[in-house]
Amino acid sequence: MPLRRPARAPGAPARSRRRLLLVAPFAVLMGITGGTLALTTGSSDASDLPSRGVPESVAVKPVRTAGESVVQIMAHPDDDLFFMNPDTSQSLATGRALTSVYLTAGESDGRNARRQDPRPPADKAAYAEARQNGIRAAYAEMATGNRTSPWDRTSIATAGGGRAELDTLRARPQISLVWLQLREAGSITGDRPHSLHGLWDGRVERLESQLAAGSPVGEDFSYSKTQVIETITGVLRRFEPTFVRMMDPTPGINERTGELSDHQDHMYGARFAQAALARYADEPGRPHFAVQNYLGYSTGSLPHSLDPASVEAKLRALRTYAWTDHTDYCEDPAGCGDRKVAARPAGHGWAHSVRYTRSDSTSWVQRGARPGELYAFAVLDGRLAVWHKAGKRAWTGPVMRPGGGMDGGVTSVRLPDGRIAVLGTRTELDEDAPEAYRREVVTAVQTVPGGGFGPWRSLGTPERDDATGTSDISAPAALVDRAGLLTVYVRDAGHGLAVTSQRPDGTWTAWAPAGGADLRGNPVAATDAAGRGHVFAATARTVLAWTQAVPGGPVTGPVRTGLPPTTVALSAVPDGTDGVRLWFRKPDSGAVRTALFTGGSGVASPVRELPGGLAGYGAVGAAGDRLALRTATGAVATGPAGALRAGGGRTLFGGAPAATPYGFATLGLDGGLRWDEWGRSER
């Protein structure tokens, strides 16, 4: 992302050859060459190591897995279990590398008890340790089936000049936990200057550590803002991710209270991660990586996106983390889990859903100007990656386009002359000026059909500033008229629809409100065979539509489609002579549903649920009657709408599948494009 580097903060370590020489012997000792780390004692067998307090002198070697390394960055222990699962458990099931990074100790008020329990004395170090124990147990159980499967704990130096705890699951050494152990805010939205929020905004110069009681990190430390960013960058450098999961850095404002809709640690932890990823993207020699953001607290107020079996599996991990049986299986006086969560393991409905932000587009593969020609677009390293397929030839790419700061998830549309326009959002941040944080809509268009793409053009944002709405805009949706002019729509921070239109001279109108209320997720758009444009956006209760009465005319709305609640993720494709078919999921089921919307009626057809009850979550890729979608196991299911079949294996992907008349594509967690022709994947 566009990032201006600050001058070195007072007390921050200098970036110099002397600094590198100081850490080099430790880097050699610790085998910091990328990948996931396993602790050894001069042989490949680590089974005789103790479960905690592994000495720093123990040698470490990387454990590599086949091309895929997932890093998750969270503010607190349990953010992954509440908001990223079942994706986390699916990654663990693949046997590939997974590293979870916790920025704060999660010490809260230091009282490890349910509200109805007697109030114990405050002990923040012990509570932080108990939460660590709960996470280790939950991960061990998800990975091995045994919550007591041992971990090796060691203290490591960080790139920011402090120390962190590195835990490695002995039975599965490609699974790691990194505990940075910074002080948490201790309040969801309250004024807490000594927090990630206060450090980001410059209200405090340094943020102190909060060490867990049993941590092998022996001495307290503090970090400046720059040092936190350097520390996270160092973790990325160590584990070389190909896919990064993190919370949403722009969660928006709660319209009822006027306060943040998510925990301030979630939001500002994600912004620190953004800044670190921007630095890491500039480093040579690393693998390409994609980023996926997750919705936090507000997902609990939306229709549930997971099926009952997935919810129960998610709750199982949360109950283990929460130490609901209260037996002393870990033999730690601090406790074996987070008793605060034991009072409500499902959270406020969080265990029933998982939701991506700005990554549900199914229109990231587009037909080119020539028969059989295809282009695919994704965001890698914060830049647009372009793949190309000419007819029956193999895909080539990715070609990395200039310009950083792109958010995960892009969409594309085909212009009447065969050129393609790509649209997405881009984040700009300045470490020295937190008030300059900004997300804007951008587009790039092919210069000629089948040719290269021109520079990114900023379409601005409907938001006044970051302070009023946390720059919370959705991914864009676009319509193209017969003259090739674009009209672009986003959901704004007030949960209404905003619109900007391209003029014949190439300039754009100012963003204007287009109506709607309580809109969630990303809008989608499609043009029917008659040339009329349609835009759809979900609310918590239904789907709203904006449509053209005649081709090329103004888009008016919203109108109520009469559709029941969905899980918010939508896709829309032309269907027949004058209609657009919507695809979506049934709440509390994940089953696929569809309805036809015609321009003249203003009301959707009766909902049809596909037979077979194949559960899953996320947007559905559709091309005619052929679908590609995510199943409950994270794999892809494909086939005709009436005969979907889940693919074999545990091949995971990011975002949503994109379907074309020729086949479908997914973006693997290794950053690679995967392509299957229809029929071949269904045999």
N, C-alpha and C positions, 0 to 999 in steps of 0.2 A: 504494500500500500504506500501511497505517497507519504514520506516520512522525513521530517527534518530532524537531524540528530542534534541534541543539545551539547553545549560545552560540558566538560567533565564537572560533575557536581563536587562540592567540597567534601573531602574525605573519601571520594570514590577512587577505586584503584585505577592507576594510569594504564592506558593501552600501550604498552611498550615492550621492547624485546626483553627488558629486565623482568617484567611481569610474566611473560611467557616462559622464561627460563626458570622462574620460581615454581611454576606449576608443572613444568615438563617432566621432572622425575616422577611426580605423583601420577601424571597422565600415563607414563610408560608402565608404572607399577599397576595401575588400575585398568590397563588395556583399553584406553579410551580411543577406540578406532571406529566407533559406531556400532549399531546393533544392540541387542539386548544382552545384559551381562549376567554371568553365572559365577558364583564364588567357588574356588577350588583351592586345594592345598597341595599343588604340585602334581595332581593327577586329575583325571576327568570325573572322578567320583567325589561328590560333595556330601555324601550321606552321613559322614561322621562329624559334620560341623554342628556347633550348638545352634539353638533356635534364636538366640539373640546375642548381641554384643560381639559379633565376629570382629576380630582385630583387623586394623587397617592394613597390616602387613600381609594379609592373605592375598594371594595373586588372583587376578580376575581375567577371564577371557570372554570375548563376545560369543554369544550364542545366536547364530543367524537362522532365520526361517525364510522360506521361499519367497523372497521379493516383497514381502508385505510386513510393515511395521506400523502399528497403530499406537498413537500417543493420545491420551485423554488428559485435558487440563481442567481442573476444577478448583473452586475456592475451598470447599469443605469436604471432609469425609461424609459420604452419603449422596452427594450431588449426582454421582454416576449411577447409583442404585435407583434413585428416584427418577431422574430425568433422561439418562442415557440408556438404561436397560429397556428392552432386551438386547440392544446392540452390543453392550459390553459382554453379556454372557455368550452371545453368538460368536464374538471374536475369540473368547476363551475356548469355545468348543472347536474352533478350527485348528488349534495347536500352533498358531502363528504368534508372532511377537506382539505383546500388549504391555504398555507401560502407562500407569495412572499416576498423575502428578497432582498433589494436593498443596495448594499455595498456603493455606492457613492451618493452624493446629485445630481449629474448630472447638476452642476451649469454652465458648459460651460463658455461663456464669460459674462454671466449675462444679456444678451439682449434678451428679449422674443419677437421676431419679425421675420417675414419672410424677406428674403433678399430684396424684393421689397418694404418693408415698410420703413417709416422714421426710422432712427437709434435712438432708445431710449437710455437713460443713462444706464450704466451698474449697475445692482443690482443683485448680485449672490444669495443673500438670497431670494429675491422675485422670481427670476427665478426658484430656487429650489422648492419654495412653489407652483408655478404655475404648475410645472411638477407633484408634488404630487397631486394637485387638479385634474389634467388630468387623472392620474392613478386611483384615487379613483372614478372618474366619469365613466371611462371605465369599471372598475370591477363591480361597482354598476349596470351599464346598462347590462352587460353580465349576471350578477347573478339574477337581479330582473326586468329588463326591464326599470328601472328608474335611470337615471344618477344622480339624486339628492337624491337618497336613502342615509340617513345619516350614517356617520361613527363616532365612538367614538375614540378619540385620547388621548393617555396617554404617559408619560415618564416612561421608565423602566430601571433598572440597567442592565448592561451587564457583562458577565463573564470576559471581558477584562478590567474592571475597569472604563468604561465610561458609557454613557447613550444612549439609542436608543428610537425612537418613535415607538409605537405599535398602529396600527389602526385596529379596528374591525368593520365589517359591521353590523349595528344594526339589520337589518332584517334577516341576515344570519350569526350568530356569529361564525360559523365554518370557515369563510373567514377572513384572517388576512393579514395585510401588515406590514413589519418590515423595518424601515428606519435607517440604521447605520450612514448615513450622513457624510461619509468621503469625503475628497477633491478628485475630479476627475482629470484626466490628462489634460483635456482641449485641447488635440490634438490626432488624430488617431494614428500617428506613430512618432510624434516629440519628441525631447529630453525634457522630463518633469520629473526631479528627484523627485519632490514632488507629487507622484502618487503611485498607487498600484505597478506599475512596478518598480519604484525607491525603494520603501520599500522592495519589494521582493528581488531585487538584492543587497540590502544593501547600496545603494547610499545615503539614508537618514536613520536616526535612528528612526524617528517618522513621522507619517502622521497626519496632523491636520484635524479637523472636519470642515464642512461647513453646518451650521444649516439653515434649511428653515425658512422663515420669521414667519410663524405661528406655528412652531413646539412647542409642550409642553416641549421639551428638552431646558432648560434655559441657560446652561453654556457650552462654548466650551471645548473641550478636545482634546487629541491626543493619538495615539496608536503606540506602537512598532510593529514590525512584529509578534512577539509572541502574543501580545495582540489582534491583528486582528484575528489570528487563534483561540485564546481562545474565542473571542466574537462570531465567527461563530459557534464554537463547542457548546457554550452555547445556541444559537438559536436552533440548532439541538436537544440538550438535552430537551429543553422546548417543542418543537412541535413533537418530536418522529416520524420522517418521516418513511414511508414504501417505498416511492419512491421519488427520488431527481432528479430534472431537473436543468441543468446548461449548460453554454456555453462550447465550445471545448477549453481545455487548450493547444492544439497544432494545431493552425489553419494553420500553414505553412507560406511560403513566397510567395509574389506576384512575379512571374517570370519576369514580365515586369519592375517593379520598384525596385525589390530587397528588398522591405520593407515588414513588416508584412501584411498578407492578411486580417487581422481583426483588430478591435480597440484594442490597448494595454490594456485598462481597461477590455475588455472582456476576453482576454487571461490570464492576471495576476489575475483578479478576480476569474477566474475558478481555477487557481493554488492555491490560498488561500483556496478556497472551497475544493479542493482535500486534502490539508493538514488537514483541519478541519475534513473532513470525515474520514481520517485515524485515527485521535485521537478518534473521536466518535465511530468508529468501535471497539475500544478496551474497551469500557465501557460495563459493564455487565447489564443485565436486560432490554435492549432496544429491540424493535422489529427488525427483519431483514429488510434491505432496499436495493433496487436496485438503480442504477444511470444511467441516460440517458443524453448524451451530444448532443448539437445542433450546427449545422454549422451556422456561422455568415455571415459577409458581402459577402463572395464569393458565397453564395447560389444565389445571385441576378444575377450572370453571367451564371447560368446553366438553362437548360430548366425548365419551371415552373411545379411544382409538384401538384398544387391544381386546383380543378375544379372551374368554374366561381362562383357558389353559395358560396363556401367556401371562395374564395377571397373577395367577397362582404361582407360577415360577418366579415372577418378579417379587411377589410377597414372601416367598420362601427365603430368598436372599436377604430381604429386608428384616425378616424375623431373626435370621441368624445374626445379622449386624446388630440388631436391637437387643440381643441376648434375652429373648423372651422367656426361655426356660429357666434362666437365672441359676444354672448350675455352674460350679467353679471348674469348668473343664480347662480353662487356660492357666489356672493356678497363678493368677496375677492379682495382688491386692487392689490394684486400680479397677478391676472389673473386666469382664470379657466382651463388653459391647455397650451400645448407646441406649441407656434406659429411657432417655427422653423420647426416642423413637418408639420404644416398646409400648407406649401409651396409645400410639396411633401409627402402626407400621405402614399403612397405605398413604400416610400424609393426608393432605387435603385433596384426595382424589388423584394424586400424582402417580400412584402405582398402576393406575388403570390406563395410562396413555404414554405415548412417546411422540414428540412432534419436532420436525425440523423447521428452521426458519430460512426462507429464501432458497430452499434447495429441492422444491417439489416440482420443478418444471419437467414436463415430458416432451418439450419442443426444442431440445438442444441438438437434435439431428435434423437436417433439412435437405431436401432435394436440390440439386444444382441445376444448371441451365441445360445440360446435355442428358440424354436418356440414361438412366441408371446411375447418374452421378450423385454422390452424397457428400455432405460435410457434417462433421460432428464437432461440438464445441463444449469445453469444460474449463474450469478455473484450476490451474496448477501453479503453485508458488505465487499466488496472488496475481497471476497474469492469465490472459486468454490463451488456451491451447486449442489448436485447430488440427483436426485430422481430415483427410480427403480420400475419397474412393471414386475412381473412374471406372464406371461400368463393372465388369466382372473382375477387374484387377483387385489386388489386395489393398487394404487401407495403408496409407502412408501418414507419417506424423508421429508425435505432435510437433507442429511448428508453433513456437512460442511468440506471441505478439508483444510488441513493446507496451509499456505502461503497467505499473503495478497497482496494488491496492484493491483489486477486484474481490468482491465478496463471493462466496461459494454460490453456484447456481446461476445459469444464464438461460435465456430463451432466444429463439430466432424466428424470423418470418421471411418468406420469399416474396420478392417484389415482382410486379407484372413482367418486367423485362428479363427475369431470371436471376437477377442479383439477390444476395442475401443480406439481411440486416441482423446483427446480433445486439441484444440488449441485456443489461445487468445493472447492478449497483456497485459503487466504488466508495471506499471509506478513506477519508483523509484525516490524518492525525499529526499533531506536532507535540513532541514530548515536552517542549518548553511552554506551550500554550494550550492547556487542556480545553479551554473554551473554544478552540478552533476545530474541535472534533466535528466531523460532518460526513454524512452519507448522501450521495447524489446518484441520480440515474444517468447512465451513459449508453451510447450506441456507437457501433462501428459498422460501416456498409462497404460491400465490395465495390471497387472502383469500376469494374466492368464484369459482365457475367462470366463466371469461371476464373476471375482474376483474384488479385490480392485485396486485402482489406485496407481501407483508409484509416486515419487516426481516430482515436476515441473522441467523441463529441459529448460534452457535458450538457445534459438537459436540466441540470439543477435539481431542486428538491421542493416539494410543497411545504416543507417545514421552515419555520422562521429561524430557529436556532436549536442547538442541541439541548439547552436547558429546559425548553418548554415541552419537548417530546422525546428526548434521548435519541433523536435522529431515527425514530422507529418508522421506517417505510418498508413496504413489502418489495418483493421482486416485481419487475414490471410485466405487464401484458400489453400487446400491441395489435392494432388493426391496420390494414393497408387498403387504401382505396384504389380505384382503377387507374388513377394517375400516378400511383406509386408513392403517395404521401402517407406518412405514418401518424397515427394517433396513439398515444401511450397513456396507460392507466397504472396507478399504484394505490394501494391502501395506505392512508396516511396515519400519523400518530393518534389522531382523533377517531380512528376506526371508521372513517368515511372514504369514499373513492375520490381521487384527484386525477385530473386529466391535463395533458398538454398536446398540442397538435402542430404538425409541421406545415409551414406555409409554402406556397409554390416557389418562393425565392430561396428556400432551404432554411430559413430562420424558424424559430419556434415560439408559440404563444406562451404567456406566463401560465404557471400552474393555476388551475381553478378547481373549486369543489364540484363534484359530479353527483353528490347525494349519497344516500345510504347511511346506515348507522350500525354499530356493533359488528362491523366487518372483521373477519379473522382470516389468517393465512394469506395466501397470494391470490389475486384475481387471475382469471384465465380468459382468453379471447379466441374467437374463431369466426371465419367468414363462410357463410353457407354457399351452396352452388349457385344461388340467385344473385350473389354479390352483396348480401346484407351482412353487416357486422354484428356480433353479439359479444357481450362481456358478462361474466358471471363472478360473483363473490359470495362466499359462505358467511353466514352468521352462526351463532350458537343454536339457532332454532330452525333455519331454513336456508335457501339459496336465493339471492336477489339477482335480477337480470337487467341489463341495459341493452337496447337493441335499436337497429335502424328500421324505420318503416319502409324505406326504399333504398336501393343501393346508392351509395354516395351521399345520402342524406345525413342529418345530425343523429347522433346516438342519444336516445332519451331513456330515462328511467330514474330510479329503479322501479321495477315491477316485481311483485311477489310471484315466484314460480309455482307456489303450492307444494314444493318438495319438502319432505320431512327433514329432520336434522341429519347432517352428515358428520364425518370425522374431520371436516374442514378441507382436506386436500382434494382438489378437483382437477379433472382434465376435460377438454372439450374438443370435438372434431366434427367436421362437416358430415352430414348424413342425409342421403337422398337429395331431392331437388330443392328443398327450401327449409331444411332443418339443421340443427346442431345437436349432436348427441353428447350428453354429459355422462361422465363416469365418476363414481365416488364409492365410499365404503359405508357400511351400516355400523352405527355405534354399538359398542359392547359385543361386536361380532367380528368385524373386519371383512365380512362377506362383501363381494362386489355387487354394486347396484348400478342401474342405468336408467335414463329417461331421455325422451326426445323433446326438444324445445323448438317450436317453429315461430318464425317472425310475426306471423299474422295473429296467432292465438294469444300470445303473451302469457301462456300457462303451459307448464310442462305436461307431458303425457304421464299416465300412471307409471309408477316405478316398477321396474322388473328386476328381480334378484336372480343372479346366475345360479344354476343348479350346482350341487356338489358341496356348497358351504365351505369353499376353500378360504381359510382365514388368512389375514395379513394386515399390513398397514402401509400408509403412504399413497401417493398418486398412482393412477393406473395409466400406462401407456397404451394407446389404441390406434390402430390403422384399419379402417373398415371394421370387420368383425373379428379381427385378430388382436389379442391383448398380450401385454407383458407387464408383470406386476410382482411386488414383493410378497412372499409368503410369511407366515408366522415364524419360520426358522431363519428368515433373512435371505433365503435363496430366491431365485426367480422362477415364476410359473408363467407358462406361455400356452398359446393355442387359440383355437376358435372360442368365441364367447361361451358357447355351450359345452365345451369339452376342454377346460383348462387342465394342464398337467404340471405338477411341480417338478422342477429339474432336480437331478440327483446331486449328491455332494454338498459341500458347505462353502460354495463360492459366494462371498459377500460382495456387496457393492454399495456405493454412496448415492444419495439422492434418489431419483426415480428412473425407471427404464424409459427409453425413447423408442417409439414404434414407427416404422415406415412401411410402405407397401412391399418392400423387399425383405425386411427382417427387423430385428430390434437390437439396441445397444444398451450396455450398462457400463458404468465407470467403476472399475475394480478398486479395492482398497490398496492395491499396489500402484495406483495412479495410471493404470493402463486401460485402453479402450477394449471392450469385449463386444464382439459382433457375432450374431447368429442369424442365419437365414431361416425364414419360416419353413416349418416342416422338418428341417434337420434337427432342431432342438426338441421337437415333439415326438421323435421316434423312440 
